[in-house]
Amino acid sequence: MIDRNEIKEIVEGYYAQADKIKVGTIASHSGLDICEGAVEEEFRTLAVCQTGREKTYSEYFRAQRDPYGRVKRGVVDEAVVFEKYNEILLPENQQKLIDENVLFIPNRSFTSYCSIDEIEESFRVPLVGSRNLLRSEERGEQQSYYWILEKAGLPFPEKIESPKDINELVMVKLPHAVKKLERGFFTASSYREYLEKSEALIKQGVITREALENARIERYIIGPVFNLDMFYSPIEPEMSKLELLGVDWRFETSLDGHVRLPAPQQMALAEHQLTPEYTVCGHNSATLRESLLDKVFEMGEKYVKATQKHYAPGIIGPFCLQTCVDKDLNFYIYDVAPRVGGGTNVHMSVGHSYGNSLWRRPMSTGRRLALEIRRALELEKLEAIVT
């Protein structure tokens, strides 16, 4: 892991030109939310794009400012276009970002398209967030988020050690064979169904036999899915350091297409259509009944404390607990994002019920990040929120 003191030394040099600090991120995943929030807090923005995927940021959401620097339209001040996202890791490109006083916001695209080893060991641009927790998102790691959840005493779906032990509905978690950043998940309620579905998916090229051997099998929690978009501020001087900003849920292909069909039509599908895929293609906003909010904050506090104990300095800024709720209103955490969640664009610009109520203004995750940077500058505690 890159020495945090090295990052602190770099960020200390930003104070001399605080009015020129830029908020940067990978132009994908939650890039628009991050840039929009930065613009709301009067920062200039920089989006790192990949050739062929840049127009959303370089053209359609390009920022237009008036002679006084006020944004009239759009959110992206500068779109830097590379052939591949991972060119941001080149030393000369890192230095350009540092020279431009960029504070970088990690998102899932950053850790998916760029080497996690290089992010940890040699990426010198100050990250707003928890660099040492990014690896925990990988299920194949020994100290994955499941390890943290266990240390924290948090609930998660029970792991099934062998397919032969399947005696009720389970979720089989493994990567998609072709769509490298997506899921090849499938459900099964018996060993026989597991064999039939897995062989069909291997035949269709959706999953590989090697990935299947390393898959995680969990008991399926029957209930709605809620992504809890939370925020932890290490510099908050008086109020709660833990915040609930919003709740979202996913649209997944081809699962959502399946559930829109009448049962007889589902049963009549062709073999290659029978097993739905779980590729996330969008999100929607949600709220929880208020009696469940105590449980949400309790889970958030336990996660924060576990990260502080095992991954000092612990979680910084946004994180997302992805949960299912069973018939008895018990939460089960099936995934953790130790950075900006994938569904935060849903409350971009308009904010969300919880964040808005707390801050008395439209407060998205992107804006909350920018506000944290603004407050850190005012308190001269910028080094406390970067790693």
C-alpha positions as CSV (number, residue, x, y, z in Angstrom):
1,M,0.0,0.0,0.0
2,I,1.3,3.4,-0.9
3,D,2.4,5.3,2.2
4,R,-0.4,7.6,3.3
5,N,2.1,10.2,4.3
6,E,3.2,10.5,0.7
7,I,-0.4,11.3,-0.3
8,K,-0.7,13.8,2.5
9,E,2.4,15.6,1.3
10,I,0.9,15.8,-2.2
11,V,-2.4,17.1,-1.0
12,E,-0.8,19.7,1.3
13,G,0.5,21.3,-1.9
14,Y,-3.1,21.8,-3.0
15,Y,-3.8,24.3,-0.2
16,A,-1.8,27.1,-1.9
17,Q,-4.1,26.9,-4.9
18,A,-7.3,25.8,-3.2
19,D,-9.5,27.8,-5.6
20,K,-8.1,25.6,-8.5
21,I,-8.8,22.2,-7.0
22,K,-10.6,19.9,-9.4
23,V,-12.8,16.9,-8.7
24,G,-11.9,14.0,-11.0
25,T,-13.2,10.5,-11.6
26,I,-13.5,7.7,-14.2
27,A,-16.2,8.7,-16.7
28,S,-18.4,5.7,-16.1
29,H,-20.6,4.1,-13.4
30,S,-21.3,7.1,-11.1
31,G,-19.3,9.7,-13.1
32,L,-22.2,12.1,-13.8
33,D,-23.3,12.1,-10.2
34,I,-19.8,12.9,-9.0
35,C,-19.3,15.7,-11.5
36,E,-22.8,17.2,-10.9
37,G,-22.3,17.2,-7.2
38,A,-18.9,18.9,-7.6
39,V,-20.4,21.6,-9.8
40,E,-23.1,22.3,-7.2
41,E,-20.3,22.9,-4.7
42,E,-18.5,25.2,-7.2
43,F,-15.6,22.9,-8.1
44,R,-14.4,22.3,-11.6
45,T,-14.6,18.8,-12.8
46,L,-12.4,16.4,-14.8
47,A,-13.7,13.1,-16.3
48,V,-11.3,10.4,-17.5
49,C,-12.8,8.9,-20.6
50,Q,-12.1,5.9,-22.8
51,T,-12.1,6.2,-26.6
52,G,-15.5,5.2,-28.0
53,R,-17.3,5.9,-24.7
54,E,-16.4,9.6,-24.3
55,K,-19.2,11.5,-26.0
56,T,-21.6,11.4,-23.0
57,Y,-19.0,13.4,-21.0
58,S,-17.1,15.3,-23.7
59,E,-20.1,16.5,-25.7
60,Y,-23.6,15.8,-24.3
61,F,-22.8,16.8,-20.6
62,R,-19.9,19.1,-21.3
63,A,-20.1,22.2,-19.0
64,Q,-20.7,25.7,-20.3
65,R,-19.7,28.5,-18.0
66,D,-20.4,32.2,-18.1
67,P,-17.7,34.9,-18.0
68,Y,-17.8,34.7,-14.2
69,G,-17.2,31.0,-14.1
70,R,-20.8,30.0,-13.2
71,V,-22.1,26.9,-14.8
72,K,-25.0,27.5,-17.3
73,R,-25.3,24.0,-18.6
74,G,-23.7,20.6,-18.2
75,V,-21.3,19.2,-15.5
76,V,-18.0,18.1,-17.1
77,D,-15.5,20.9,-17.5
78,E,-12.7,18.7,-18.9
79,A,-12.9,15.3,-20.5
80,V,-9.5,13.6,-20.8
81,V,-9.7,10.8,-23.4
82,F,-7.4,7.8,-23.3
83,E,-7.5,4.7,-25.5
84,K,-8.1,2.7,-22.4
85,Y,-9.1,3.8,-18.9
86,N,-6.0,2.2,-17.3
87,E,-3.8,4.7,-19.0
88,I,-4.6,6.9,-16.1
89,L,-2.1,4.8,-14.2
90,L,0.9,5.9,-16.3
91,P,3.2,8.0,-14.2
92,E,3.1,11.0,-16.6
93,N,-0.7,11.0,-16.6
94,Q,-0.8,10.8,-12.8
95,Q,1.5,13.7,-12.6
96,K,-0.7,15.8,-14.9
97,L,-3.6,15.2,-12.5
98,I,-1.5,16.2,-9.5
99,D,-0.3,19.3,-11.3
100,E,-3.9,20.3,-11.9
101,N,-4.8,19.8,-8.2
102,V,-7.1,16.9,-8.8
103,L,-8.8,15.1,-6.0
104,F,-9.9,11.7,-7.4
105,I,-13.1,9.9,-6.5
106,P,-12.8,6.1,-6.9
107,N,-15.8,4.3,-8.4
108,R,-16.4,0.7,-9.5
109,S,-15.2,1.4,-13.0
110,F,-11.9,2.6,-11.6
111,T,-11.2,-0.7,-9.8
112,S,-12.6,-2.8,-12.6
113,Y,-10.6,-1.3,-15.5
114,C,-7.4,-0.5,-13.6
115,S,-5.1,-2.9,-11.7
116,I,-6.0,-2.9,-8.0
117,D,-2.3,-3.7,-7.3
118,E,-1.3,-0.5,-9.0
119,I,-4.1,1.5,-7.4
120,E,-2.8,0.4,-4.0
121,E,0.9,0.6,-4.6
122,S,1.7,3.3,-7.2
123,F,-1.3,5.6,-7.9
124,R,-0.1,8.8,-6.4
125,V,-3.2,11.0,-7.0
126,P,-5.0,11.7,-3.7
127,L,-8.1,9.5,-3.4
128,V,-11.1,10.9,-1.5
129,G,-12.1,7.6,0.2
130,S,-10.6,4.4,1.5
131,R,-7.9,3.1,-0.8
132,N,-7.1,0.1,1.3
133,L,-10.8,-1.1,1.3
134,L,-11.3,-1.2,-2.4
135,R,-9.9,-4.7,-2.7
136,S,-12.4,-6.0,-0.2
137,E,-15.1,-5.8,-2.9
138,E,-13.6,-8.8,-4.8
139,R,-15.3,-11.9,-3.6
140,G,-12.3,-14.1,-4.5
141,E,-10.1,-12.3,-2.0
142,Q,-9.4,-14.0,1.4
143,Q,-10.4,-10.8,3.2
144,S,-13.4,-9.9,1.1
145,Y,-16.4,-7.9,2.3
146,Y,-17.7,-11.2,3.7
147,W,-14.7,-11.3,6.0
148,I,-15.4,-7.8,7.2
149,L,-19.1,-8.5,7.7
150,E,-18.2,-11.5,9.8
151,K,-15.8,-9.5,11.9
152,A,-18.5,-6.8,12.4
153,G,-21.2,-9.4,13.4
154,L,-23.4,-8.3,10.5
155,P,-25.9,-10.6,8.8
156,F,-25.3,-12.0,5.4
157,P,-26.8,-15.0,3.5
158,E,-25.5,-18.4,4.7
159,K,-22.8,-19.9,2.5
160,I,-23.4,-23.5,1.1
161,E,-20.2,-25.3,1.0
162,S,-21.0,-27.9,-1.7
163,P,-23.7,-28.0,-4.5
164,K,-24.7,-31.4,-3.1
165,D,-25.8,-29.7,0.1
166,I,-28.5,-27.6,-1.8
167,N,-31.8,-28.3,-0.2
168,E,-33.7,-25.0,-0.8
169,L,-33.4,-22.1,-3.1
170,V,-29.9,-20.7,-3.4
171,M,-28.1,-18.1,-5.4
172,V,-24.9,-19.2,-7.2
173,K,-22.5,-16.2,-7.6
174,L,-19.9,-16.2,-10.3
175,P,-18.7,-13.9,-13.1
176,H,-20.2,-13.8,-16.6
177,A,-17.9,-15.5,-19.1
178,V,-18.3,-12.8,-21.8
179,K,-19.4,-9.7,-20.0
180,K,-16.3,-9.5,-17.8
181,L,-17.7,-6.9,-15.4
182,E,-21.1,-8.5,-15.1
183,R,-22.7,-11.5,-13.3
184,G,-23.2,-15.0,-14.4
185,F,-25.5,-15.6,-11.4
186,F,-28.2,-18.2,-11.4
187,T,-30.6,-19.8,-8.8
188,A,-31.2,-23.4,-8.0
189,S,-33.3,-25.3,-5.4
190,S,-31.7,-28.7,-5.7
191,Y,-28.4,-30.3,-6.7
192,R,-30.2,-31.7,-9.8
193,E,-31.4,-28.2,-10.8
194,Y,-27.9,-26.8,-10.1
195,L,-26.4,-29.4,-12.6
196,E,-29.0,-28.8,-15.2
197,K,-28.7,-25.0,-15.1
198,S,-25.0,-24.8,-14.9
199,E,-24.5,-27.2,-17.8
200,A,-27.0,-25.2,-19.9
201,L,-25.2,-21.9,-19.1
202,I,-21.8,-23.4,-19.9
203,K,-23.2,-24.6,-23.2
204,Q,-24.5,-21.1,-23.9
205,G,-21.2,-19.5,-23.1
206,V,-22.7,-17.5,-20.2
207,I,-20.4,-19.1,-17.5
208,T,-17.2,-21.2,-17.6
209,R,-16.6,-24.5,-15.8
210,E,-13.5,-23.0,-14.1
211,A,-15.6,-20.1,-12.7
212,L,-18.3,-22.5,-11.5
213,E,-15.8,-24.4,-9.5
214,N,-14.9,-21.2,-7.6
215,A,-18.5,-19.9,-7.3
216,R,-20.0,-18.9,-4.0
217,I,-23.3,-20.5,-3.2
218,E,-25.7,-18.7,-0.8
219,R,-29.1,-19.4,0.6
220,Y,-31.5,-17.2,-1.3
221,I,-33.2,-14.5,0.8
222,I,-36.8,-14.1,-0.5
223,G,-37.6,-10.4,-0.3
224,P,-37.1,-6.9,-1.8
225,V,-33.6,-5.6,-2.5
226,F,-32.4,-2.3,-1.1
227,N,-29.1,-0.6,-1.7
228,L,-28.3,1.6,1.4
229,D,-26.3,4.6,0.2
230,M,-24.4,5.8,3.3
231,F,-21.6,8.3,4.1
232,Y,-19.1,8.5,6.9
233,S,-17.4,11.8,7.7
234,P,-14.2,11.6,9.8
235,I,-14.1,15.4,10.0
236,E,-17.7,16.1,11.3
237,P,-17.1,18.1,14.5
238,E,-20.5,18.0,16.2
239,M,-23.2,15.9,14.6
240,S,-23.4,12.2,13.7
241,K,-20.5,11.1,11.5
242,L,-22.6,8.5,9.9
243,E,-25.3,9.5,7.4
244,L,-27.9,7.7,5.3
245,L,-28.1,9.6,2.0
246,G,-30.5,7.4,0.0
247,V,-31.9,4.1,-0.9
248,D,-32.0,2.6,-4.4
249,W,-32.8,-0.7,-6.1
250,R,-31.8,-2.2,-9.4
251,F,-33.2,-3.0,-12.8
252,E,-31.6,-6.2,-14.0
253,T,-31.6,-7.9,-17.4
254,S,-33.0,-10.3,-18.3
255,L,-34.5,-10.9,-14.8
256,D,-36.9,-8.0,-14.9
257,G,-38.1,-9.1,-18.3
258,H,-38.9,-12.5,-16.9
259,V,-41.0,-11.3,-14.0
260,R,-43.1,-9.2,-16.4
261,L,-44.3,-12.3,-18.2
262,P,-47.2,-14.5,-17.0
263,A,-46.1,-17.8,-15.5
264,P,-47.4,-19.9,-18.4
265,Q,-45.3,-17.8,-20.8
266,Q,-42.2,-18.1,-18.6
267,M,-42.6,-21.9,-18.7
268,A,-42.9,-21.9,-22.5
269,L,-39.6,-20.0,-23.1
270,A,-36.9,-21.6,-25.3
271,E,-34.0,-23.3,-23.4
272,H,-31.6,-20.4,-23.9
273,Q,-34.2,-18.0,-22.5
274,L,-35.2,-19.9,-19.4
275,T,-32.5,-18.8,-17.0
276,P,-32.5,-15.0,-16.5
277,E,-29.3,-13.0,-16.3
278,Y,-28.6,-10.4,-13.6
279,T,-26.9,-7.6,-15.6
280,V,-27.6,-4.2,-14.0
281,C,-28.9,-1.7,-16.5
282,G,-30.5,0.9,-14.3
283,H,-31.8,2.0,-10.8
284,N,-34.8,3.5,-9.1
285,S,-35.2,5.3,-5.9
286,A,-36.8,3.9,-2.8
287,T,-37.5,4.7,0.9
288,L,-37.9,2.4,3.9
289,R,-40.5,2.2,6.6
290,E,-39.2,4.4,9.4
291,S,-39.2,1.5,11.9
292,L,-36.4,-0.1,9.9
293,L,-34.1,2.9,9.9
294,D,-32.7,2.0,13.4
295,K,-31.5,-1.3,11.9
296,V,-30.0,0.5,9.0
297,F,-27.9,2.8,11.2
298,E,-26.9,-0.1,13.5
299,M,-25.6,-2.0,10.5
300,G,-23.8,1.1,9.2
301,E,-22.1,1.8,12.6
302,K,-21.0,-1.9,12.9
303,Y,-19.5,-1.8,9.4
304,V,-17.7,1.5,10.1
305,K,-16.2,0.2,13.4
306,A,-15.0,-3.0,11.8
307,T,-13.2,-1.1,9.0
308,Q,-11.6,1.2,11.5
309,K,-10.3,-1.8,13.5
310,H,-9.1,-3.9,10.6
311,Y,-8.4,-1.3,7.8
312,A,-7.2,1.8,9.5
313,P,-8.2,4.6,9.2
314,G,-11.4,2.9,8.2
315,I,-14.1,3.8,5.7
316,I,-14.0,7.4,4.5
317,G,-16.9,9.0,2.6
318,P,-19.5,7.0,0.7
319,F,-20.2,3.3,1.0
320,C,-23.2,1.1,0.0
321,L,-24.6,-1.8,1.9
322,Q,-26.6,-3.9,-0.6
323,T,-29.3,-5.8,1.3
324,C,-32.3,-8.1,1.1
325,V,-35.1,-8.0,3.6
326,D,-36.9,-11.2,4.5
327,K,-40.5,-11.8,5.6
328,D,-39.7,-11.1,9.2
329,L,-38.1,-7.7,8.3
330,N,-34.5,-8.9,8.9
331,F,-31.8,-7.4,6.7
332,Y,-29.1,-9.6,5.0
333,I,-26.1,-7.9,3.4
334,Y,-25.2,-9.7,0.2
335,D,-22.7,-7.1,-1.2
336,V,-20.7,-4.1,0.0
337,A,-19.4,-1.3,-2.1
338,P,-16.6,0.6,-0.1
339,R,-17.0,3.6,-2.4
340,V,-19.7,5.4,-4.4
341,G,-22.6,3.0,-5.0
342,G,-23.7,2.1,-8.5
343,G,-27.2,3.5,-8.1
344,T,-26.4,7.0,-6.9
345,N,-27.2,8.6,-10.2
346,V,-30.9,8.1,-9.4
347,H,-30.8,11.0,-6.9
348,M,-28.3,13.1,-8.9
349,S,-29.3,16.8,-8.9
350,V,-32.6,16.3,-7.0
351,G,-31.0,14.6,-4.0
352,H,-32.9,12.0,-1.9
353,S,-35.4,12.1,0.9
354,Y,-32.9,11.3,3.6
355,G,-30.0,13.3,2.4
356,N,-32.2,16.3,1.6
357,S,-33.9,16.1,5.0
358,L,-30.6,16.0,6.8
359,W,-28.8,18.8,4.9
360,R,-31.9,20.9,4.1
361,R,-31.0,21.1,0.4
362,P,-30.8,18.7,-2.5
363,M,-28.1,16.3,-1.4
364,S,-27.0,13.5,-3.7
365,T,-23.9,11.3,-3.0
366,G,-21.9,13.3,-5.5
367,R,-22.8,16.6,-3.8
368,R,-22.1,15.1,-0.4
369,L,-18.6,14.2,-1.6
370,A,-18.0,17.7,-2.9
371,L,-19.4,19.2,0.3
372,E,-16.9,17.0,2.3
373,I,-14.1,18.4,0.3
374,R,-15.3,21.9,0.8
375,R,-15.6,21.4,4.5
376,A,-12.2,19.8,4.7
377,L,-10.7,22.8,3.0
378,E,-12.4,25.2,5.4
379,L,-11.3,23.2,8.4
380,E,-7.8,22.6,6.9
381,K,-8.3,18.9,7.3
382,L,-8.1,17.8,3.6
383,E,-5.5,15.1,4.6
384,A,-8.1,13.5,6.8
385,I,-10.3,12.5,3.9
386,V,-7.7,11.3,1.4
387,T,-5.7,8.1,1.2
